[in-house]
Amino acid sequence: RLSNGQRLLIEKMPITNLVIATDNDEAGLKVRKKIREECCRLFNIYDVVPTMKDFGEMHPVEIMKNFSHVLERI
């Protein structure tokens, strides 16, 4: 979940795209859904879900592969 301070900072930034990258577990799914609900009217939202349970378990090359499809779209 985004804190009020985090949401205010993001809303002040001159951006149109928001990338959400959370762990691939139940808690990560809940956070993604909550952020999407809070920010869907303000930004184009893209999700990056790790192929493993979380990004900390992955090699940097694999992390970049996970992000590449989103970065190409933006």
Secondary structure, 3 states (H helix, E strand, C coil): CCCHHHHHHHHHCCCCEEEEECCCCHHHHHHHHHHHHHHCCCCEEEEECCCCCCHHHCCHHHHHHHHHHHHHHC
